[in-house]
Amino acid sequence: MSDTSTWDPSKPILEIENLSISFFTRLREIPAVMDFSCTVMPGEAMGLVGESGCGKSTVALAVMRDLGKNGRIVGGSIRFKGRDLTRMSDEDLRHIRGSEIAMIYQEPMASLNPAMRIGAQLAEVPMIHEGMAKDEAWALARQIVADVRLPDPDRILRAYPHQLSGGQQQRIVIAMALMSKPALLILDEPTTALDVTVEAGIVDLVKDLGAKYGTSMLFISHNLGLVLDVCDRLCVMYSGEAVETGAVADVFDRMQHPYTQALFRSIPLPGADKNARPLISIPGNFPLPHERPPGCNFGPRCSYFAKGLCDAAEVPMVRVAGHDRHDTRCLRVAEIDWQAAPAARAGQGRSEIGPVVLKMDDVKKYYEVSGGMFGGGARKVVKANETLSFEAHEGETLAIVGESGCGKSTFAKVLMGLETATSGRIMLYDRDIQNTPIEKRSTETVSGVQMVFQNPFDTLNPSMTVGRQIIRALEIFGQGKDDKERADRMLELLDVVKLPRAFAERMPRQLSGGQKQRVGIARAFAGGAKIVVADEPVSALDVSVQAAVTDLLMEIQRKNRTTLLFISHDLSIVRYLSDRVMVMYLGHVVELGTTDQVFAPPYHPYTEALLSAVPIADTRVEKKRIVLEGDIPSAMNPPPGCPFQTRCRWKARVSPAGLCEREMPPMRVLAGGHQIKCHLSDTELASMEPVIKIAAE
């Protein structure tokens, strides 16, 4: 059995030194991680950040010694409590994994057995790892379920995984990891699949549990705002290497690597403005592991690149003087003026907002579902959209925000004609299309309203070239007189979305995620779309790619006077992109106004909670923390009165008492056309304070 009892608690709990990992295929050895070093002290939370493919998860799997058949540690060491994990026997590793080192994965359902009750899965951990008696293990399971703030622990222990929401499942996975009170907890993108309000609760939970149990953490994320919330230290990775590591405050405010600087310039922090101060995307593409450049991996994309220096030899990590264990992998670190403002990009004038092109008037969408198994039982009604009313203008970006299950995607399906509304009117220009499914819509209507989907991987035909897929859309939309004209138009569309014309011959598998999304955008605009519904179009993309894709959407919008309906849960992107914001909750529009109105008080209580949950990667930002208790109610059984009243912290201030539980609030119009659906008095609304403040320099 492994013995870590001689370990000195003043020494690092995890020490990774010069780690190199390769994956071996029949053709070649592919280096995934090179010369990676990082140290985690007892009780410390270390963040690992970087774009997809940079090696974050590979490092975590190496610590767990779970690299699969093809993966191999080819150099360096991983010491846990002073012992080298790379030299341990399988038997010793089994004793450490799960008991002293635990890992939480991105997708909670992948870690839960769908055929076992939650209690049995939790109790199994200490019974296997510590030989604990069954009754004692169940008692511990109940205590840990209460620790992770799940309501009614006894009911949760009796439930199966499918009976819990995504946020509840993730809490159970965290509880399972904590059952043996591990010394080191590895979290691999633990909140990516969760709503921002649920994410806020999980982040608070992880921090509190880390403090309670003295657990050290390796927190893997691409979200710099989350890392700021959770971590003490930070390691930035690029193409298999650590490029900068240090205390969070040092790396955020005194960054010393061009890639770190480029990352921060590509995310929408407070103050970014799509017209006056647009985001700066990182030029070029992430290198494939077998196509890395000589010298600095970031060299071809770096604005400080010096030929003959940066590409001459491998670049070592060097210590930054005067900072707390701050290191960087840059040869020009002493020459660069890190405080210099970026070269100003030409700001675009604010585009004029035109007349109303889309009007939804009291639209409802109900679904009938059976109440029992195999289609039996009484029929029940799911109220996906309730009294949906708004207008969208030519050339504007209207953002639709809210948690999963609020009705955002249902509204999009109704607008696209993939579903027909139960009642109400949908006016596209001067035509009512509410009852017209997509197969009965005219070619002009279909081409005029197009959609860009969340996942670019699922929307392209894997057996067709990029060019053929765009030409197919042109044929369906009746564009071009002949094949030659359509081929020319296809090449022009590739120019519009800033893809090389040679990509016309490529298959989707040869493209990165951001490139696939550009093809999806080109296809959406093939028929001269006037309204584009973008359903989470950048949430599956890395932050640097997000900046380029959002910039592209804005450019096309300005040129074509397109109306963009932008569905998102990322309020940072929404603040940057949108002209107006519509907040939805349980099928209702609860707030609607200009971006400035919605992001400043007075707020609907739900909007206030949404804003407080947004992770912002800026050390100057002070946020009021409002964590919503409970999950969004079922649309099949909505609460009486106000749909938000079961989670509202302001409800006690409404007079007369009980009004929120009895009556649906009216939509009130405040100054400047700002609409809020709430029973709060004018006095209470006026007393609201800003959720997000920027501290004085």
N, C-alpha and C positions, 0 to 999 in steps of 0.2 A: 504493500500500500504506500502511496506517496506520502512523504513526510515534509510538511512545510513549517513544523513547529519551531525550528531553529531560526526562522526568518526574523530579521530585525525590522519592526514596524516603522522605523525612521527611514528605511530604504524604499526604493520604488516597488510598488506591488506588481507592475508590469513594465518590463524593459525590453523593447524591440530594438535590436542593433543590426544595422546593415543587412536587413532582410531582403532576399531576392527570391521571387517565386516565378516559376515557368509552367506553362501548360504544354504538353507534348502531343502533337498530332502525327499522323502518318507522314506528313510532308516536312514538318519543321518543329523546332522548339520556339514557342511564343513567350517572350518575357512579359509577364503581367505586372510584376512589382520589382523595382530595382533599388538597391541601396537605401531601403526605408528604415528610418529610426524614429522612435518616439518613446516617451517615458510617462507613465501614469503613477502618481504618488497616492498613498492611501487616502481615501475619502475624496479624491479629485475626480472631476468630470472632464474628460478630454474629447473634444469634437473632431471628427474627421470629415472634411468637406471637399467637394470637387465635383466635376461633371461626370455623367454616366461613363463607365469604362475607364475611370482613372485608377481603379484598384482598391477603393475603400472597402468594399465587401470582401474582396480577396484577402485583405489583411485580417479582417475579422474572422474569416473561415480558417485562416492559417493559425490564429490564436486558438481556435477550437480544434485544430488539427483535423479539419473536415474539408479537404480540397478535392475530394473525389479521386477517381482512378487516374485521370490525366494530369492533375495538379501535383507539383512537387516543390518543396522548399530546396532551392539550389545553393543558398548561401545565407550566412548570418545566423542570429539566434533570437529566440523569444523566451525570456526568463519571467516566470510567474513566481512571486515570493522567493526569488533567488534560484529557482530550479529551471533548467532549460527544457521547455516543452518539446523542442525538436528532437531531443534525445531520450524522451520518456518511452517506456514500454506501453503497449495498448492497455494493459491492466491498470497501470498507474494513471493513464489518461482517463480511463473510465471512472475512476474514483474522483478525479478533479472536475470533469465535465458534469454540469448539472448540480454539483454540490458546492464547489468553490468558484467555478466560472459558469455563468449561465448566459444564454443568448436569446434575445427577443427579435423575431423576424418581422418583415414588413407586412405580410399577409397573415392575420391571426388564424384564419381557418386552416392554413397549411400546418399549423402547430397543434390543432385540436383534433381528437378522434371523434368523428360525427356520430359514432355508435355508442359512445360512453357518456354517462352523466358527468357534469362538471365536477361534482364532489369526488367521484371515483378517480378522475384524471388528476386532480390536485393531490389527493391523499396518497396516490401511487408514488409521488416523487420522494417524500421522506421515508416511505416504507421501503423503497428500493435502495436509496442512497444511504440511509442511516439506520435501517432495520427497525424503524419506529413501529410500535403497536398500532393496529388499525384504528381503535377508538381515539388514541392520542393524535394520529395523523388527521382524522376527520375534524377533531377539535381545532387543530392548527389550521386546517383548510378554511374552517368557518371564520377564524380570527383574521386570516390574511384576506379573505373576501371582503370583510368589513374594512380592513386597512386600505384596500384599493377603492373604497367609497362606492361599493355597489349596494343598492337598496335591497332589503329583505334577503340577507345572506342565505337563509334556509331554502327559500324558493330557488335562488340561483344554483345552489349545490344540487338540487333535484333536477335542474333543467338540462336539456341537451344543447349543444352549441348552436344549432339552427334556430333555437328559440330566443337567442340573444341578438341585440343589435351589434353592428361593427365595433362601436366604441366599447360595449360591454365585453365582447369577445377579446378585444385587445387588453382590457383590464384583467381578464382571466389569465391571459398569456403572461402578463406581468406578474400576477399572483403566483402562477406556476413557477416562474423563474425565481421568485423570492422564497419559495417554500423551504429551501435548504439554507436560506440566508447567505447567499454567495458573497465572496469578497469582491468579485469583479463581475459587473453586468455589462454585456455588449448589446447595444440597441441598434439594429440596422433599419433605418428609415421607419421607425415604429409608428409614425402618425400620417404617412403619405396618403393612405386610403381613407382617412377620416375627415369629417367636416371640421372647419376651423374652430367651432365652439367646443367640439369634442376633443380636438387636438389640444386646446388650451387647458382643459381639465386633465388630460393625460400628462402634459408637460409639468403642471403643478404637482401632480401625483408623483411623477418620477423624481422631481427635486426633493419633495418632502420625504419620500421613502429612502432616497439616498442619504439624506441627513439622519433619518431615524435609525437606519441599520448600519450607517457608516460605510455604505457600499461605494466602491470606486466604479466609474463608468467610462466606457468607450462608446460615444454617441455618434453614429454615422448619419449624415444628412446632407442634402444639397441645399437646404434652406438656412441661410446665414442668420436670419432672424431667430429661428429656433435655437441655433447654437448659442447665440447671445443670451437667450433666456435660460438655457440649461447648463452651459459649460463654463469651466474656469479657464481652460486652456484650449488651444485650437491648432490643428495641423491641416494645412491646405495641400491637397494632392493634385498633380497634373500628370497625366500619361504615365502612371506607374511609379512616380517619384513624389516624395515630400518636397515641396518647393518653399514652404514657409511654415514655421511653427513658433508658438509663443503664447503668452497670456492673451486672453480674449481682447482686453482693452488695448494692448500693444498692437495686435494684428489689425484690429478694426480702425484704430485712430492713427497708428504710425506704421502702416504697412510698408514692407521692404522688399516686395517682389512684384514685377510687372503683371503677373497673372492675377495675383490677389487684387491689385489695383483695377485691372480690367474687369474682374468679376463684380466688384462694387459699382463700377460705372455702368454695368449692364442691368442692374436691378432698380426698380422704381422706388427709390427712397423718397421721403417727404421733400417737396421742393422740385422734383422732376416734373416737367411739363411737356406734353407731346408737341406743343407749338414753339414755346420759347426755349426750353431746355430738354431736348429729346435725349433718350437713352443712347449710349454708345455701345454697339454690339462689338464683340471680338471678331476681327476679320479672319477669314480662312476657316478651316475645319480641324477638328480634333484628329491627331494622327492615329492610324491603325497601328496595333502593337508591332507588326513586322515592317512598318514603313516609317519608323521614327527617324527624325533628322539627326545628323551628326551634331555633337556638342549639346547645347541647350534644347530640350524637347519643345519648349515654348517659342524658340527663336523665330520660326517662320511667321508667327502671329504677333510678335512683340514690336511695339513702336520704338523701343530703345535698342533694337538689334544692331550689333556692330560686326560686320563681316570680317573674318579672319581672327576674331576674338571669341565671339559667342558660339561659333561653329567649329572651333579648333580642337577641342578635347572635352571629355566628360567634365561637368561642372559640379564641384563639391559643395556641401552645405557649409556655411560660415556663420560665426557668431556675430550678432548685431550688438555693438558696444552700448552700454548704458541701459539695456532693457533686461527684463526678467526671462532668462533662458530663451531668448529670441534668436532664431536662426533663419537664414535664407539661402536659397540656391541661385544666386545671381552674381555674376562677375562685375557688374557695373553699379552695384548697390551704393557705393560711396560717391559716384558721379551724378546720380539722378537727383533732381530736385523733386522730392516726394510731395512737397506742399503746393507745387505748381498746379494751377487749374488746367483741366483738359482743354485742348484746342477747341474753340467754340465751333460747334456745327451750325450750319446755316439754319436758323429757326424758320419754321413755316408760319405764314400768317394764319390766324384762325379762320377756318373755312366758314363761309356763310351758311347758316341753316335755312333750308328752303321750306316749301309748303308741306302739309301733312300728306304722307304717302300711304300710311297704314293706320287704321283705327280699329281698336278692339272695344266693343261696347257690351258690357255685362255678359262676357263669355263664360259659360260654365262647361266643364267636361266631367261627366260622371261615368264610372265603369260599374257594371253589374258583375258580381262574382258569387260563386256558390258558397254557402256557409259551411258545408261539410266536406268530408273526404270523398273522392271519386265523383264529384259533381252533385252530391246529394245535399240535403239541408236547405234551410231558408235562404233566399237570395239576399245578398247584402250589397250596399252601394258604396263605392269608393269615390269620394268627392275630391278629385285630383286638382281641379281648378274651380274656384268660386268667384263669381262677380269680378272677372278680370276686365278692367277698363283702362286703356291708355292710348296715347297717340305717339307715332314716330314720324319724324320729319326727314325730308331729303337731306343727305349729307351729314346727319348727326349719328353719334354713337350712343345708343341707349343700353346701359348695362342692366342685366337682370341677375340679382344675387339672392342667396338664401341657402339653407342647408339641404342635404339630400332628402328627397321626399316632399319638398315644398311646392312642387308643381312646375319647376322651370322647364324640364325636358318635355313634359306633357304639353305645355304651352307651345313649345317649338314644333312638336309633332302635329299639333292642330293647325298651326300656321302653315306648315309645309304641305298639309293635305294628307299626311300619313294617318291621321285620325280626323274624324269630323266632330265638331263641337256639339254638345247636348243642346245648348241654346245660346242666344246672343247673336251679335253681328260682327263679322270680320270684314272690314272694308279695305280692299287693296285699290288705291286710287278711288275710282267711283264704282267698283264692282264688289258685290257681297259674295265672298267665297267660303262662307262658314259651312255650307252644306255640300261643298264640292270636293270630293276626294281627289287625290293626285291623278288617278287614271282618267278622270273626266275633265281635268283642267286643260286649258289651251296650252299649246307649246309656248306662247308668249308669257303666260302666267307662270308656268313651270320654270322657264329660263330666267324670269324676272325675280323669283324668290329661290335662293339657293342656300345650301348649308355647308359649313366647314365643321367636321366632327372632331371629337376630343382625341381619338386615337388614330393617328395617320396610318398605323400598321394594318388596321382592319378595313380601311376604306378603299384600298387599291387592289386591283386584280393581280395576283402574283404571277399569272401566266401571260400578261400583256406588257409590252414595253410602255414606258412613260409617254412617249409620243402618241402611241396608238390609243391610250386611255383618254388623252385630251381630244384627239381627233374624233373618237367615239362620242364624246360629249357634244362636240361641234355638230356632228351628224344628227344627234337627237334634237338639238336646239335649232336645227335648220339653218345653220350658219355656213356660208360659202356656197359658190355655184358648183364647184367640182373638187375633186381630191387635191389638186394642186393648190387651190385657194385655201382649202382647209389645212393643208400641211404648212403653208406659209403662216396662217393665223396661229397654228400650234406653236411654231417657232417664236412668233411675236409674244405669245403668252409666256413661254419660258423666259424670254427677255424681261417681261413685266415682273415675274416672281424671282428675278435675279438668279436663274439657273443657267449653266452653260448649255448651248444648243446641242452639244454632243450627248447630253443626258436623254435626249429623245430616244436613243437606241438602248438605253439602260433598262434593266428589269428592277422592280421595286426593291428586291433583296440587296441590290448594289447601292442603295441610298441610305443615308443616315435618317434619324427621326425627323430632324428639322427639314431636310430635303424632301422627304415624303409629304410633310405638311404643306410645303410650297407647291407640290404637284396638286394636292387637294384644293388649294386656293386657286391655282390656275384653272382647274376644272370647274370650280364654282363660278368663276368669272367668264367662262367660255361663251356663255350666251348673253353676255352684257348684263349680268344680274344687277338689279336696282336695290334689292333688299337681300342682305346676307345674314343668316343666323349662324353665329359662331359659337358652338357649344363647347366650352372649355377648350379652345383651340390650342392653348399653349401649356396646359397643365401637365402634359406628358413630356414636355421638352425641358432641356437644361436651361438655366437662367440666361446664359449668353445667347442661346438659340432663340429663347423667348423674345429677347430684345430685338433681334433681327426680324422675326416673324411679325411682331406687333408693329414695328416700323413699316414693314411691307404692307400690312393691312391699311395703315393710315395713308400711305402714299397712294395706294390704289383707290382708297375712298376719296381722297382729294381730287384725283384725276377724273373719276367716274361719277362723282356726286352720290356715292352709294350710301344707303342707310344700313348701319351695322348694328345688329342686335347681339350684344356680347354677353353670353351666359357664363358666369364665373363664380367661384367661391373665394378667389384671391382678390381681396379688397385693395391690395397695393397696386395691382395691375389695373383694377377698375378705376381707382383714383387717377391714375396716369392717363388712361385712354378715354374715359367716358365724358360725354357732355351732360348726360342726365343718368340718374340711377333709380331703378325700381327694385324695392326690397320685397321679397315674397316669403310668406310663412304659412304653411299648411293650406296652400291653394289660394290664399288671399294676398292682394297687394296691401302691405301695411304702411309703406312709405314710398313717396315718389317726389323727386325734385331734381334740381341741378346738382352736379357733383359737389359744389361748395355747400349747398344747403344740407345735403345728406351727411356730409362729413363734419358738420359743425352743429352744436346744439341749437334748437331743441331736436332731440331724436325720438323716434319710436323706441320704446324700451328694448325691443329686439335688435334694432339697428345699433343701439348703444352697446349691447353685449357682443354683437358681431365685430364692431370696431375694436373693442377692448381685447378681443381674442387674436387679432392679426399680429403675427410675429414681424417685427420691423428691425432690420439689420442696421440700426443707427444708435450709437451709445448716447446721443443727445436726447433721444425720445423718452419722455416719461409717460407711462400709460396707467390709466385706472384699470385695475384688474377686476373684471366681472365674469365669474365662471358660472355658466348656466347649469342648474341642477336638472337632472332627468334628460330624457330623449324627446325628440319631436313626437307628438302624439300620432296615432294612426289616423289616416284620412278616412278609414272605414268607420272609425268611432271617435270623431272629433269632440273636444270638450264643449260644453254649452257656453254661450256668451262669446267673449273674446277668445280667438283661437290660441293666443299666447298666454292666457291668464294662469295656466298651470306652472309656468316657469318664470313669471314676471316678478321682479324685485320691487316694482313700484305699486303693485296692486293695493297694498294696505293704505296708500295715500289717496285712493279714489273715493270720492263721496257721491252718493250714499254707499255704505258698506255693502258688498255683495253685488254691486252693479256689474262688475267685470264677469262674474259667473253667470249672470242672468241675461245680459243684453249684448248683442253684437255692436261694437262701437261704430259710429258714423265716420265716413272719410271727411276729415276737416281740412279746409284750405287755409293755410297760414299766409304770412306775407310772401309776396313774390311767386305765388302759385304753388308753394311747398305743401304737399299733402301728407297727412299723418292719420292713420286709423287707430284712435286711442281715446279712452275715457278721461285721461288726465286733464285737469283744469289748465287754463292759460297760465295761472300762477306757477303751478308745478312744472309745466313745460319750460317756462322762462327761468326756473331755478336750476335747470340742468347745466352741468359744467362740462367742458370739453373732455373727451376721453383720452385724446392724444395731444400732448403738449411737447414742444421742442424747447429744451432748457437753453437759457442764455449762454453764449460762448464764454 
